[in-house]
Amino acid sequence: MTAFPLPTPLSMQGKRVVVTGAASGIGKATALVLAQLGGHVVINDRAPVDATRDEIQAAGGACSLAQGDLTDDAFLASLFAGDRVHAVAHCAGILNGRPWREDAAWNERFHQLMDVNVRVPLQLATVAIDHMAAHGGGNIALVGSVAGKTGGTSPTTPPDYVASKGAVHALVKWLSRNAVGRGVLVNAVAPGPVETPMTRGFNLGPTLPMGRLGRPEELAWPIAFLCTSAASYLSGAILDVNGGAFVGP
């Protein structure tokens, strides 16, 4: 069988990509896919990312570590203080599964989740847009959720998480309007429930149309696509990647 080269629009050869939340789950899978496409992947997480780096390098990929807390604005800015970043895949986020009405620390939890899930992607994208616009453009992919469109995949989906992901969807549209004229494309994926450490303990698989949760790599490929020049006419889009759990506008 003839081996065909990777089409140029899908190649990330010679490009640097920042991937957040890369220690596990969707972030780790996305980093592995972008490395497969030839990108130099800068992997970030608050948790150790050495295992992700080792896996990328074992497969022949290029990788740099940027472990740190994205809620620290100085650290966040440092990600864009060096060489050109061509794309960002922001996969970091949090979900607290405790019943919110029974959580004595609800107010603190709400503000923490909004900080991580809403303020950080806004701050990250804003800094990235300025950096990319000064270097000829780029691509930003955020991660929303089907919960932000439907109100949750079950009655137990926490309201703070639902609200935060709805906010991400709105931010994608706002960021796109402010970035597209500067050569920066901002898009997102809206996953259904996916097998990650964050969703451990949620037994939703049998209730879904496919009878199972999504796999991290099934989100990683669409996210990686949004980081490539194959997505050159997409801006402000939110791709539904949920195995048929939500079909609508």
C-alpha positions as CSV (number, residue, x, y, z in Angstrom):
1,M,0.0,0.0,0.0
2,T,1.3,3.5,-0.9
3,A,2.2,5.6,2.1
4,F,0.9,9.1,1.5
5,P,2.5,12.1,3.3
6,L,0.6,14.2,5.7
7,P,-1.3,16.9,3.8
8,T,0.3,20.3,4.4
9,P,-2.8,21.9,5.9
10,L,-2.8,19.3,8.6
11,S,0.9,19.4,9.4
12,M,2.1,21.2,12.5
13,Q,5.8,20.8,11.4
14,G,7.8,23.7,12.6
15,K,5.0,25.1,14.8
16,R,4.9,25.5,18.5
17,V,1.7,24.7,20.3
18,V,0.8,25.3,24.0
19,V,-1.4,22.5,25.4
20,T,-2.9,23.1,28.9
21,G,-4.2,20.4,31.1
22,A,-1.7,18.0,29.6
23,A,-1.0,15.8,32.6
24,S,-4.1,13.6,31.8
25,G,-7.3,13.2,30.0
26,I,-8.2,15.3,27.0
27,G,-5.2,17.6,27.4
28,K,-2.7,14.7,27.4
29,A,-4.4,13.1,24.4
30,T,-4.4,16.4,22.5
31,A,-0.6,16.9,23.2
32,L,0.1,13.4,21.8
33,V,-2.0,14.1,18.7
34,L,-0.4,17.4,18.0
35,A,3.1,15.9,18.4
36,Q,2.0,13.2,15.9
37,L,1.2,16.0,13.5
38,G,4.8,17.3,13.8
39,G,4.3,20.1,16.3
40,H,6.6,21.1,19.0
41,V,4.3,20.8,22.0
42,V,4.7,23.0,25.1
43,I,2.8,21.0,27.8
44,N,1.3,22.7,30.8
45,D,-0.5,21.5,33.9
46,R,-0.4,22.2,37.7
47,A,0.2,18.4,38.1
48,P,3.4,16.8,36.9
49,V,3.6,16.4,33.1
50,D,6.8,14.3,32.9
51,A,4.8,11.2,31.9
52,T,3.2,13.0,29.0
53,R,6.6,14.4,27.9
54,D,8.2,10.9,28.1
55,E,5.4,9.4,26.0
56,I,5.7,12.1,23.3
57,Q,9.5,11.8,23.2
58,A,9.3,8.0,23.1
59,A,7.2,8.3,19.9
60,G,9.8,10.7,18.4
61,G,7.9,13.9,19.1
62,A,9.2,17.3,20.3
63,C,8.1,18.6,23.6
64,S,8.9,21.2,26.3
65,L,7.6,21.4,29.8
66,A,5.8,24.4,31.3
67,Q,4.4,23.2,34.6
68,G,2.6,25.9,36.5
69,D,-0.6,27.4,37.7
70,L,-2.5,29.3,35.0
71,T,-4.4,31.3,37.6
72,D,-1.1,33.1,38.2
73,D,-1.2,35.8,35.5
74,A,2.6,36.3,35.5
75,F,3.1,32.6,34.8
76,L,0.4,32.6,32.1
77,A,2.1,35.6,30.4
78,S,5.5,33.8,30.5
79,L,4.1,31.1,28.1
80,F,4.1,33.7,25.4
81,A,7.3,35.7,26.3
82,G,9.7,33.6,24.2
83,D,9.5,32.1,20.7
84,R,6.5,32.3,18.6
85,V,3.5,30.2,19.6
86,H,1.4,29.2,16.6
87,A,-1.5,27.6,18.4
88,V,-3.0,27.0,21.8
89,A,-5.2,24.1,22.9
90,H,-6.6,25.1,26.2
91,C,-7.9,21.8,27.8
92,A,-7.5,22.6,31.5
93,G,-10.6,22.9,33.7
94,I,-12.1,21.6,36.9
95,L,-15.3,19.9,38.0
96,N,-16.5,19.3,41.5
97,G,-19.0,16.5,41.8
98,R,-20.2,17.1,45.3
99,P,-23.9,18.1,45.7
100,W,-23.7,21.9,45.7
101,R,-26.5,22.4,48.3
102,E,-24.7,20.1,50.7
103,D,-21.3,21.8,50.3
104,A,-20.5,24.1,53.2
105,A,-17.7,25.7,51.0
106,W,-20.1,26.3,48.1
107,N,-19.3,30.1,47.8
108,E,-15.5,29.4,47.8
109,R,-15.9,26.5,45.4
110,F,-18.0,28.6,43.0
111,H,-15.5,31.4,42.7
112,Q,-12.6,29.0,42.3
113,L,-14.4,27.1,39.5
114,M,-15.3,30.4,37.7
115,D,-11.7,31.5,38.1
116,V,-10.3,28.4,36.5
117,N,-13.0,27.7,33.9
118,V,-13.9,31.2,32.8
119,R,-11.3,33.8,33.8
120,V,-8.3,31.7,32.9
121,P,-9.4,30.9,29.3
122,L,-10.3,34.6,28.8
123,Q,-6.9,35.8,30.1
124,L,-5.0,33.0,28.3
125,A,-6.7,33.7,25.0
126,T,-6.3,37.5,25.3
127,V,-2.5,37.2,25.9
128,A,-2.3,34.6,23.1
129,I,-4.2,36.8,20.6
130,D,-1.8,39.7,21.2
131,H,1.2,37.5,20.9
132,M,-0.1,35.7,17.7
133,A,-1.3,38.9,16.0
134,A,2.2,40.3,16.4
135,H,3.7,37.2,14.8
136,G,1.4,36.8,11.8
137,G,-1.6,35.0,13.3
138,G,-2.5,31.7,14.9
139,N,-5.2,29.4,16.2
140,I,-6.8,29.0,19.6
141,A,-9.0,26.0,20.6
142,L,-10.9,26.1,23.9
143,V,-12.9,23.3,25.5
144,G,-16.6,24.0,26.4
145,S,-19.1,21.2,27.2
146,V,-22.4,19.8,26.1
147,A,-23.5,20.8,29.6
148,G,-23.1,24.4,28.6
149,K,-25.7,23.9,25.9
150,T,-28.2,21.5,27.6
151,G,-28.0,22.5,31.2
152,G,-26.2,19.2,32.1
153,T,-26.0,15.6,31.1
154,S,-27.9,14.5,34.2
155,P,-29.8,16.2,37.1
156,T,-26.7,15.9,39.2
157,T,-24.5,18.0,36.9
158,P,-23.3,20.9,39.1
159,P,-24.7,24.3,38.3
160,D,-21.4,26.1,38.6
161,Y,-19.9,23.8,36.0
162,V,-22.8,24.3,33.6
163,A,-22.6,28.0,34.0
164,S,-18.9,28.1,33.5
165,K,-19.1,26.1,30.2
166,G,-21.9,28.2,28.9
167,A,-19.7,31.2,29.6
168,V,-16.8,29.6,27.6
169,H,-19.1,29.2,24.6
170,A,-20.0,32.9,24.9
171,L,-16.4,33.9,25.2
172,V,-15.5,32.0,22.0
173,K,-17.9,34.2,20.1
174,W,-16.6,37.4,21.8
175,L,-12.9,36.5,21.3
176,S,-13.5,35.5,17.7
177,R,-15.0,39.0,17.0
178,N,-12.0,40.6,18.5
179,A,-9.3,38.4,17.0
180,V,-10.3,37.3,13.5
181,G,-9.4,40.7,12.0
182,R,-6.0,40.3,13.5
183,G,-5.3,36.9,11.9
184,V,-6.1,34.8,15.0
185,L,-8.9,32.2,14.8
186,V,-10.7,31.2,18.1
187,N,-12.9,28.1,18.2
188,A,-13.9,25.4,20.6
189,V,-15.2,21.9,21.0
190,A,-18.1,21.0,23.3
191,P,-17.5,17.4,24.5
192,G,-20.1,15.1,25.9
193,P,-19.0,13.0,28.9
194,V,-15.5,11.6,28.4
195,E,-13.5,9.0,30.3
196,T,-11.1,11.2,32.2
197,P,-10.0,11.5,35.9
198,M,-12.4,14.4,36.2
199,T,-15.4,12.3,35.3
200,R,-14.5,9.3,37.4
201,G,-17.4,8.1,39.5
202,F,-20.1,9.4,37.1
203,N,-21.8,6.3,35.7
204,L,-23.3,8.0,32.6
205,G,-22.2,5.6,29.9
206,P,-25.3,3.4,29.7
207,T,-27.5,6.5,29.4
208,L,-25.8,7.9,26.3
209,P,-26.8,7.2,22.7
210,M,-23.6,5.2,22.0
211,G,-23.9,3.4,25.3
212,R,-20.5,4.6,26.4
213,L,-18.4,7.6,27.4
214,G,-16.2,9.3,24.8
215,R,-12.5,8.5,24.8
216,P,-9.9,11.4,25.2
217,E,-8.4,10.8,21.8
218,E,-11.9,11.2,20.3
219,L,-11.8,14.8,21.5
220,A,-8.1,15.3,20.8
221,W,-8.4,15.0,17.0
222,P,-11.1,17.6,16.6
223,I,-9.1,20.0,19.0
224,A,-5.9,19.3,17.0
225,F,-7.8,20.1,13.8
226,L,-8.7,23.5,15.1
227,C,-5.0,24.2,15.7
228,T,-4.1,23.5,12.1
229,S,-4.4,25.6,8.9
230,A,-7.0,23.1,7.7
231,A,-9.3,25.1,9.9
232,S,-8.4,28.4,8.1
233,Y,-12.0,29.5,7.6
234,L,-13.4,28.6,11.0
235,S,-13.8,31.3,13.6
236,G,-16.2,31.5,16.5
237,A,-17.3,27.9,15.9
238,I,-18.2,25.4,18.7
239,L,-17.9,21.8,17.4
240,D,-20.2,19.4,19.1
241,V,-18.3,16.2,19.8
242,N,-20.6,14.2,22.0
243,G,-21.5,10.9,20.4
244,G,-25.0,12.1,19.6
245,A,-25.9,13.1,23.2
246,F,-26.9,16.5,21.9
247,V,-28.1,17.4,18.4
248,G,-29.3,21.0,18.0
249,P,-28.3,24.6,17.3
